[in-house]
């Protein structure tokens, strides 16, 4: 298998996993509620995604870097909604 095919598979996987998180982020923004997300989950998941992003940057891996950068942005949106809803209560 050539490097181009390996990269294509990685990018397809990155798009699939990141896109799967998008509907939840959109729902969270629309409803302005992130009550179903526990803080522990958000902290652990955000930490893991951030570490994957660093790993992708260090390995110069566009698929890993792009997917985790996009997922991290979506997580920041969800964390922001959760934080705002907590401060309103």
Buried (B, 14 or more C-beta within 10 A) or exposed (E): EEEEEEEEEBBEEBBEEBEEBEEBBEEBBEEEEBEEBEEEEBEEBBEEBBEBBEEBEEEEBEBBBBBBBBBBEBBEBBBEBBEEBEEEE
